[in-house]
Amino acid sequence: QWRDLGDVAPLGWPRLAGRLSGLDDWLEAFAIPMQFRHRAIADCLATAQLLLMVLPHASSIGAPTAGELVALSDSSRWLSRA
């Protein structure tokens, strides 16, 4: 399964969520450098670095395990459509 960190990251930083959207904004907010965008390996590396920022906050947003992070991502996506 894949997860969109754009669904999960706002849960850990709700104050940033209103002004950040998409991977580029989140990378900039955390000063994660991006040499190239929209190249598979570069996007993968950037996403992994963003995940390293999200994981320490996972318990505080109700997702202490990877499975719960997946479920939280799914519910966040569903709630954002409602």
N, C-alpha and C positions, 0 to 999 in steps of 0.2 A: 504494500500500500504506500501511497505517497501522501504527504501532508503539505499543505500550503502554509508556510510560516506567516504569511499575511493574515491568516485566520487566527493564529495563535498569539503572535507577538503583541497585538493590541490588548489582549487579556492581561498581560503582565505589566503593561504600561498604558493604562487607559487615558492618562493625560496627553500622551503622544498620539493616541489612536485617531483623534479628530483631525490632526494635521498631517499625518503620514499615511500614504497609501502606496502599496507596491514595494517590491524589493529594493528599488533604487533609493526610495525615501528612508527605509529602515536601515539600509547599509550606511547612508550618510549620517543618520542620527547616532549610530554607534561607531562612527569613524572607521568603518571597515573598508579598506582600500579595494578598488575595482580597477584593474588595468584594462580589461576588456569586458564588454557586456554582450550578452546574447551569444556567447560561445559556451558550449555545453560544459567544458571543464572549468571555466572561469565562474560561471553561474553556480556550478556545484560547490566550488570552494567557498564562494561568498555565502551561499545558503548554509553550508556547514558552519561557517564562522558565526552567522546569525543564530543558528541553533545552539551554539556554545553560549551565546548570551541569554537565550531563552531558558535553557535547561536549569540553571540555578534558581529560576523563579517558578518552575513548574509546580512545585509543592504549594507555593503560596497562591496559585491560581486554581488549585484543586486537581492537579494532575501529577501526583508523585511518581507515576510509572509511565513508561512509553505508551502502553495501551490506553491509559487514561488521557494522555495527551492527544492521542488519536481521537478518542471519543469526544474530548473537549473541542477539538478542531471541527469535528463533524457537527456538533451541536451549535458551535459558533456560526458556522456557515449557514445552518438552518435558521438560526435566530436572525441573522442579518438579512435574510430574504423575507422574513415576516413583516 
